[in-house]
Amino acid sequence: MVRLSNNLLGILNIVTLVLSIPIIGSGIWLSRQATTECEQFLEQPVIALGAFVLLVSIAGLVGSCCRVSWLLWLYLFVMFLLILLLFGFTIFAFVVTNKGAGEAISGKGYKEYRLGGYSDWLQKRVSKHWDRVSNCLMTTNICHRMLEDQSTAAQDFYRRHLSALQSGCCKPSNDCQFVYVSPTNWTGTSESSNPDCGRWSNDPNVLCYRCEACKAGLLDSIKSNWRRVAVINIIFLVFLVVVYSVGCCAFRNNREDNSRWGNWKM
């Protein structure tokens, strides 16, 4: 007789197996829809994650329902490693995103971003890959959209809420004291000690993509996304611990049943 824990583990793995299908499907869809470098590197980890969840779910399902002890043992081993990795990543995500925030500017609706305020690990990572990342950002037209949204009058622009990327990459730093012409066109001389002022260009293909503020804007976006992922990971960890506990009970049941049948045959 199959025990309750085996049935419950089978049901939980059916749920995760079904969830893996849209994950794989979304990765395939991304690979076909990708038109920029920003999108092209997303589909591989998504497909890999979906395939991993699918295989682990099948192993747990077969191991629990068919009482295959060795397969269930392998399933529990992989689940244990997954729990450890997920726990480690969650802690790491909270640590590296603990620093950094936008600086509110008096009379402005947007914030300024400073690269030095973020964790050293994130700074090194974004600086190492900045050529690729900046080229990717240029293809997204995040700055061009500023010209299309609402009024382009100076008083209206200063009251706008800009995203971290738009504030860091699409306009000069407030330190530069440049004169506003349009959201992506400013005049003035780079007398400020802030090196970003000398990097600013009205060329739509340059703007402030070479600025430290642009890197900081990206890091602020990464920080927000990682914090959301970390919170979701905590919920997922609780689910995995429950599944792992049920799996341990099912594994014990399998061993007891196999031992009982073995003794009966003797």
Secondary structure, DSSP 8 states (H G I E B T S, - for coil): ---HHHHHHHHHHHHHHHHHHHHHHHHHHHHHH--SHHHHTTHHHHHHHHHHHHHHHHHHHHHHHTT-HHHHHHHHHHHHHHHHHHHHHHHHHHHHTSS---EE-TT-SSEE--GGGS-HHHHHHHHHTHHHHHHHHHHTTTTHHHHHSS---HHHHHT----HHHHHHSS--GGG--EEEETTEEE----SS-THHHH--SSTTTTTTTSHHHHHHHHHHHHHHHHHHHHHHHHHHHHHHHHHHHHHHHHHHHHHHHHHHHHHH-
